[in-house]
Amino acid sequence: MPCERCGASLDRTAAASHECDPERLAEYQMFGMRHEIAGFEKRLRDYLDRAHGRFEVWLAAHHVRRKT
């Protein structure tokens, strides 16, 4: 049976003592979010094309210019 947190295959007798490997846990969580991650760039571009996004880009550039 798979671990609910990290997806590792477990023997039923060892399930109670299982500790998730942090690297495997992160990979499993990323796999679960793959559709969200794949659409992130499009959502970011859509946001930056709107008025609020253009203002954020301008404000960030303004702050960078002031610090140099």
N, C-alpha and C positions, 0 to 999 in steps of 0.2 A: 504494500500500500504506500502511496506517496505521502510525504510530509506536507502538511497544509501550508507551512510557511516557506519552505525552500524547494519543494518538489522532489527531494531525494527519495529514491526507492528504499523502503524500510521493511524489515522483517517484522511481523506483528509482535514478536516477543521483545524486540529491541526498540520499539516505537516509544516506550515510556522514557528510556534513557537517552534518546537522540538529542544531540545539540547541533543546531544548524551551523554550517561553515559560513562565516560572514561573506566570503567571496561568492559562494553558491547562492546565498540568500539574495545578494545584490543582483546577480545575473537573473535569477528567477523573477524578482520584482521588475527588472527592466523588460523581461520577456512579456510579463503581464501588461506592461504599459506601451508595448511596441506600436500600437495604432496611434496613441496619443503622441508619442515621440515622432513618428513618421509625419504627422500633420503639423508639427510645431512650426516649422519654417514658413509654411503657407499662412498659418494663423498670424505669425509675427509680421510677415509682409503685408497682409491685409490690414493689420492694426496700424503699421507705419504709413500706409497709404491714406489713412483717415486723418482728420484734423488733429485729434489728440496725439496721435503718433508722430505727425510732422512736428508738432510743438515739442514733444519729448526729444526728438532728434535735434531740433534747433537748440533747446535748452542744454542738452549734453554738450554740443559743440561750443556753445557759449561758455559753459563752465570750464571746458578744456582750454579754450583760448585765454581765459582770465588767469589761469594758473601757470601759463608758460611765460 
